[in-house]
Amino acid sequence: MERAKPTTNRKGYTLVYTGDGKGKTTAAIGLAVRAAGRGCKVLVLQFIKSSQRTYGEQISLRKIGVEMRQLGAGFTWTKTPEEHREALRTAWETAKEETMHGPWDVVILDEINNALAIERFPVADILPVAEVVELIERRPKHLHLVLTGRNARPEIIEKADLVSEIQAVKHYYNEGVPAVLGLEY
């Protein structure tokens, strides 16, 4: 596998994929595949998805050497607020540790924006937006950091080097079609 240029000489960027359209995680996974193809060490941490389910992207990424961890408790209505808060607290601690001290060239914090926007129960004490901004500012200089999810906070958008907003134009969900195997999971 061709290794990317030495990390000590490369500037890392912060990318944000947000908006109400489908494809934010898909864009980040595409980036992970591209980076892995260039020999980068990539970590994907999923803030909402639960390890109790299997996801197609996890199966594929494992085959090409990309590590992906589901750290969430699932959809916010599937568990108690306490279970979600504990999962988010652990996910955030893992994200900080891996971003600052891990061997990674690219770290993807999948659906962290969704987690920051939760209103059904408090999250600001366990996942403070100020700490997310601080992580962006203090991450290793070579590391590319990707944050996905709806409702990206203005503070995060301001710190990002790239922000792509994915707009919903039409979706089969609106016709009552549930998540499709191979397309959504």
Phi, psi and omega in degrees: 000134179287125181276142177295164177306154181307135185291336183292337182257002185254141174273130176273152181238157174252124181243140178234126173248115185221183179113174184264003179271162177284137173130004181291309177295321179301318177297317180294322178294320175301318177297319179299318179297315179298313181297317178298323178298336177262012174085011178282148174271120187240137175235132175243121176248121182259120187279335184251317183297143184262148176287355179283351180240163177251139183236138182303320181296326179294317180299313181293314183297323178303321182295335181252011174085018176264128179274131178228132179233130173269117185248356184272181178253007181097194179302147186298339181268001184267345182222175178285157176304323180296319178296318179294317180299318179295317178297316179294321178299314179295318179299316181294319177298318178297316181299315180297313182297311182293321180294315185279330189232358181280173182273019194274149170263329180225130173236126179250121177258086187285127178066022175295326178296321175300315181298318180294336184265002181299132179243350183290338178204160184289140176230345186300333180280338181251343179218071184288131180301327178298325178288326177295316177299317179297321177297319177300315183290325189257358182303159176306140188301332182274345192278131172271129182241127183241129179240126181242166173122157178298160169058046176303134182291145180304324180297324179285317178302318180299322183278343184289152173270334180217133175229123174245127178256120182263117185264141174276125175251315180204141180210139179293343173305322182294345177261009177089009179280125178285177179308137185257126177303128180092340178252317180252339180207000000 
